[in-house]
Amino acid sequence: MPKKIDVKGEIIGNSDAWIYEWLEIEHTSPQGISKQLAEANGEEIEVEINSPGGNIFAGSEIYTALRSYKGNKKIRIVGLAGSAASVIAEAGESEISPTAMYMIHKVSSCASGNHKIMEYQAEVLKTADEGIVNAYIDKTGMSKEELLSMMDKETWLNAQQAVDYGFVDKVMFQDSRIPLTNSIGGIPPETIEKLRNLIKGPGNNATDFFNEDNMEKQKAEARLRLLNLKGDF
């Protein structure tokens, strides 16, 4: 069974982790992830993400640690992979819940001072954008210009859109869709499947089953089997 690693709550720097722990606020820090990866020691891991993002440098450190991990890993987005958490989600093979969301935007910060300081801060933010966009380029194969445009608009994607753009590899549960029916009666799908297997089972030749001479006898037996099967549900 894979070792489960949570990326939940705010993505924060190591120096702030003790405050979040003391306040009992859900969070994820690079130090916490690195410790869990060391404990996994090459075993298969499953990274579960539900985070709005946070500190981009902490997010980058976590992304790098996961990308560098030598064991098998699967990333599962179960709620939101937003901002810095969307970068972390690009660290390996991934899947997303059909009810989850994925969000990317440009880096933001606060600054004060004269125009020189503000201009400098603007250049820092542009550089940061071009840094994190590399994670998206590597995963999706899209151009830097396309991705920066999406980040500029603060793009929110549902599960299928995230897969269509290439940010995520697949939507969860697509291989096990639940059959839907618009009826209040009828034979349950499970019963139909069991009956089909009984008819086609060893010793039950489909041609013989529908042979006119045996039809009534086989129908009676099938009805009896059906009644017994219905009693199982």
N, C-alpha and C positions, 0 to 999 in steps of 0.2 A: 504493500500500500504506500503511495507517495506521501512524503512529508509535506504537510500543509503549511504554507507561509502566507500570512495576511498582510496586504497593503491596504489598510483601512484608515479612515479619518484623514486629518491634515498631514501632509508631508513636511517634516520639520528637521532643522539641524540638530546635531547631537547635543549641543549645549543647552537646548531648550527642552529636551526630552524629560528631564526630571520634573519640570514644572507641570507638564501635561500628565505625568504619572501621579504627581501629588494631587492634582485636581481631578484625577480619574477621567481624563478626556482621551478618547480614542485618537491614536496618532501612529505615525510610522517614521522611523529615523534610520539613517544609513547604518549606524552602529547596531541597532536591533536586527536589521536584515542580515548584516554581515555575521553576526553571532549565530543566527539560525542556519545560515549557509554553511558555516564551519561545523555546526553540529550535524548537519545532513551529510557532510563528508563524502560527497559524490553520489549519494543515493538520489533516486528520482524525487523531484519536488513538484508541488502544485501551488502556484502563486495565485491567490484570490484577491482581486482588486475591487474596491468600492471606495473611491477617494475623489474629492474635488480638486486635489492637487495641493500646492503650497510652495515651499522653498525650491526653486529651480536647481540650485546647486546640490541640494540634498537629493532631489529627484535624479539628477545626472549621476550622482555617486551610486544610487541604488540600481539604476539602469545598467551602469558599467559592471557592477558586482554580479548582477543576474546574467548579463551577456557573457561574462567570464566564467561562470559556473560550469564545471566540466560534466556534471551529471545531466541526465535527461530532465527537461523541465516543460511544464505546460502552464500557460497563463490563462486565467479564467476571469473575465470581467463580469461581475455579478450585479453591479449597481451602476456606478458611474466611474469612468476613467477620464478625468478632466484635468486639463492644464499639465502640471508636472506628472500626474499619474498617467496621463496619456503617453508620455515619453516612456515611462516604466513599462507600459503595456507592450511596447515595441521590442522588448528584450528577448523574445522567443516565440515559439509556436503558440498561437492564441485562439481562444474562442470567447464568444460573448453571449450572455443570456438574451433571449428575444425581447425581454423587457428592459434591458440595460441601455445606457447611452454612452457616447464617446464625444469628447469636446476638446478642440484645440484653439488656442489664441496666442497672441503675442505677449511677451514678457512685460510686466509692469512693475513700477517701484515708486517711491516717494522721494522728492528732492526739493530743496529750497536754496535760494541764493540768487546771485546775479545771472545775467544771460549766458556768461561763459560757463558757469556751473551747470545750467540747464542744458546748454548745447552739448557739454561733455556727457551728461547723464543720458541724453538722447542717443549719442553714439554708442554708449555702453549697452543700452537696451537693444539697439540694432544688431550689435555684435552677438548679444545673447540669443536673439532670435535666430541668427544664422548658425549659431551653435546647435540649438536644439532641433532645428529643422533637419539636420543630418540624420537624426534617428528616424524621422518620417520618410526621408528620401530612401534610406537603406531598406525600409520595410515595404514601402509602396511602389518604389520605382518612379514616382511622380517627379516633376521638375521642381527646382527650388522656387521658381517664380509662382507656380501653381499653388504650392503649399503655403508660401508666405502670404499669398492673396487670401487663402482660406483662413489662415491665422489672423489676418488683419480684420476679418469680418466676425471673429469669434464664432466658429462653425460648430454647430451641434449636430450630431449624427445619430440616427437610431441604429439598431443592431445590423440590419441588412445593409444600410448605407455604409456603415463602418467596414463591412466586408467588401462591398462593391468598390470602395475606394482603395482597398488593400491594407487598411490600418490593422485589421483583424482577419484571421484566416477562415473562421467559420462561425456560424450561429449555432448555439447549443440546441440539442434535441431535434435537429432536422431529420435525423435518421430514424427517429422513433415517433413520428407524428401520430396523434390519437385520432382514430377515425371519427368523423362527425356525422350525425344523422338528424334529419328534421322530421322526427316521428316520436310519438309517445307510446308506440307499440312495436310489434315486430320481434324478430329473433335477435338476441344480442350477438354482436360480431364474434365474441369469444365462443359462443355456442355453435355458430355456423362453422367456425374453424375446426372445432372439435369433431363435429359431425362429418365434415369433409374428410378429416383424417381417418375417421372410422370407416367411411365408405371406401377410401382408397388404401386402407391399411392392408397388411399381409393377409392373403386369403380372400380378400374382397375384390373381385374383378369388376371394374366399372361397367363392362359390357353386360356381364351377368346380372348386375344390380338393376339395370334398366331393361332386361329381357322381359317381353310382354307376359310370358307365362309366370314369371316370378314377381311381377310388379306389385300386386296386392300384398303378397307376403312380405316383400322387402319394405313396402311402405309402412306396414304395421310395425315391423321391427324398427324402422327408422323413427317412427313416432314415439315408440317406447323409449328408444335411446335419447330422443330429444327431450322427453319429459324428465328423464333421469338427469340429463345434462343441465336442464334449466334449474333443477333443484340445487345445483352447485353454486348458483350466483345469487 
